[in-house]
Amino acid sequence: MSLRTILTQGDPALAKTCHPVEKFDEKLHDLLDDMKETLAQANGVGLAAPQIGILRRVVIVMDDQENMVELVNPQIIASDGEQTGLEGCLSVPGKYGVVTRPATATVRAQDRNGDFFEMSGEGIVARCFCHELEHLDGHLFVEHTDRLYTVDELDAMEDEDA
């Protein structure tokens, strides 16, 4: 396993549509392992392959038990409700925006061996599904927010509310 460099906003790879995974081989397993190590090092809750320059439909998300879940060729097959909250991204470091996402979401994906499965999540897990899958089609969360905030601005807003 090895750490990969996380690309940041403005890198052309982040604006491209990813290709489906067709070979479930050692190369895919190495990619998934590297993505998990990179995500753990970055203290994030999700990572998509294009964020490390790999244009394949692969994401890692944290579930509600803080386990890393591998999603290959994922699709959102159901969603319900609405939640609005702050969202950030490892590819947009130090910036956060208010984004509305579904309250619950179900994905259908393949595991590292090509077997299909479905997984549902709510709250942060649903948010993470939606956020990471958008990366696979070349989109960033900044497209859903009117304003980006820095950590200092968020701290100042929190101090005002206290």
Buried (B, 14 or more C-beta within 10 A) or exposed (E): EEEBEBBEEEBEBBEEEBEEBEEBEEEBEEBBBBBBBBBBEBEBBBBBBBBBBBBBBBBBBBBEEEEBBBBBBBEBEEBEEEBEEEBBBBBBEEBBBBBEBBBBBBBBBBBBEBEEEEBBBBEBBBBBBBBBBBBBEBBBBBEBBEEBBEEEEEEEEEEEEE
